[in-house]
């Protein structure tokens, strides 16, 4: 599978979600066949816990992918702002060096 790491994380997260749903469905089907609670408990404990664990892992993977994307966008935006600030500082410095300073103007006026 090709793509960015976040795409792979999302794909794996969805696979874990689906696997959790399948496990929960089979656990429910096993429980539904039995009328007594003592027979239903193993399905509830093993299937329910495993299904929920898979869904939680899938959710964690999907949220991690979203956080990685947000961090990457933030880093790109920060780099853009730093570049813009540096460009503006260079322009300001060029403007300041092109204009005579007040001390230069006063010394020229005193010399004249």
C-alpha positions as CSV (number, residue, x, y, z in Angstrom):
1,X,0.0,0.0,0.0
2,X,1.4,3.4,-1.0
3,X,0.6,6.8,0.3
4,X,1.4,9.0,3.2
5,X,1.8,7.6,6.7
6,X,-1.4,9.3,7.8
7,X,-3.3,7.6,4.9
8,X,-2.0,4.3,6.1
9,X,-2.9,5.0,9.7
10,X,-6.5,5.9,8.6
11,X,-6.7,2.8,6.5
12,X,-5.5,0.6,9.4
13,X,-7.9,2.4,11.8
14,X,-10.8,1.6,9.5
15,X,-9.7,-2.0,9.3
16,X,-9.6,-2.3,13.1
17,X,-13.1,-0.7,13.3
18,X,-14.5,-3.2,10.9
19,X,-12.8,-6.1,12.6
20,X,-14.2,-4.9,15.9
21,X,-17.7,-4.7,14.4
22,X,-17.4,-8.2,13.1
23,X,-16.2,-9.5,16.4
24,X,-19.1,-7.8,18.2
25,X,-21.6,-9.1,15.7
26,X,-20.4,-12.7,16.2
27,X,-20.4,-12.3,19.9
28,X,-24.0,-11.0,19.8
29,X,-25.0,-13.8,17.5
30,X,-23.5,-16.4,19.9
31,X,-25.2,-14.7,22.9
32,X,-28.6,-14.5,21.1
33,X,-28.7,-18.3,20.7
34,X,-28.6,-19.0,24.4
35,X,-31.4,-18.2,26.8
36,X,-29.4,-18.6,30.1
37,X,-27.0,-15.9,31.3
38,X,-24.3,-18.4,32.4
39,X,-23.9,-19.4,28.7
40,X,-24.0,-15.8,27.5
41,X,-21.2,-14.5,29.7
42,X,-18.3,-16.1,27.8
43,X,-19.6,-14.5,24.6
44,X,-20.1,-11.1,26.3
45,X,-16.7,-11.2,28.0
46,X,-14.5,-12.5,25.2
47,X,-16.3,-11.2,22.2
48,X,-17.4,-7.9,23.7
49,X,-14.1,-7.0,25.2
50,X,-12.2,-8.0,22.1
51,X,-14.5,-6.1,19.8
52,X,-14.4,-3.0,21.9
53,X,-10.6,-3.2,22.1
54,X,-10.3,-3.4,18.3
55,X,-12.7,-0.4,17.9
56,X,-10.6,1.6,20.5
57,X,-7.4,0.8,18.7
58,X,-8.9,1.8,15.4
59,X,-10.2,5.1,16.8
60,X,-6.7,5.8,18.3
61,X,-5.1,5.2,14.9
62,X,-7.5,7.5,13.1
63,X,-7.1,10.2,15.8
64,X,-3.3,9.9,15.6
65,X,-3.5,10.4,11.8
66,X,-5.6,13.5,12.3
67,X,-3.2,14.9,14.9
68,X,-0.2,14.2,12.6
69,X,-1.9,16.1,9.8
70,X,-2.7,19.0,12.0
71,X,0.9,19.1,13.3
72,X,2.2,19.1,9.7
73,X,-0.1,21.9,8.6
74,X,0.9,23.9,11.7
75,X,4.6,23.4,10.9
76,X,4.1,24.4,7.3
77,X,2.2,27.5,8.4
78,X,4.9,28.4,10.9
79,X,7.5,28.1,8.2
80,X,5.5,30.3,5.9
81,X,5.1,33.0,8.6
82,X,8.8,32.9,9.5
83,X,9.8,33.3,5.8
84,X,7.3,36.2,5.4
85,X,8.7,37.9,8.6
86,X,12.3,37.4,7.3
87,X,11.4,38.9,3.9
88,X,9.8,41.9,5.6
89,X,12.8,42.4,7.8
90,X,15.1,42.3,4.8
91,X,12.9,44.8,3.0
92,X,12.8,47.1,6.0
93,X,16.6,46.9,6.4
94,X,17.0,47.8,2.7
95,X,14.6,50.7,3.0
96,X,16.5,52.0,6.1
97,X,19.9,51.8,4.5
98,X,18.5,53.6,1.4
99,X,17.1,56.5,3.4
100,X,19.6,58.9,5.1
101,X,19.4,58.8,8.9
102,X,18.5,61.8,11.1
103,X,22.2,62.1,12.2
104,X,23.3,62.3,8.6
105,X,20.7,64.9,7.8
106,X,21.8,67.0,10.8
107,X,25.5,66.7,10.0
108,X,24.9,67.8,6.4
109,X,22.8,70.7,7.6
110,X,25.4,71.8,10.1
111,X,28.1,71.5,7.4
112,X,26.2,73.7,5.0
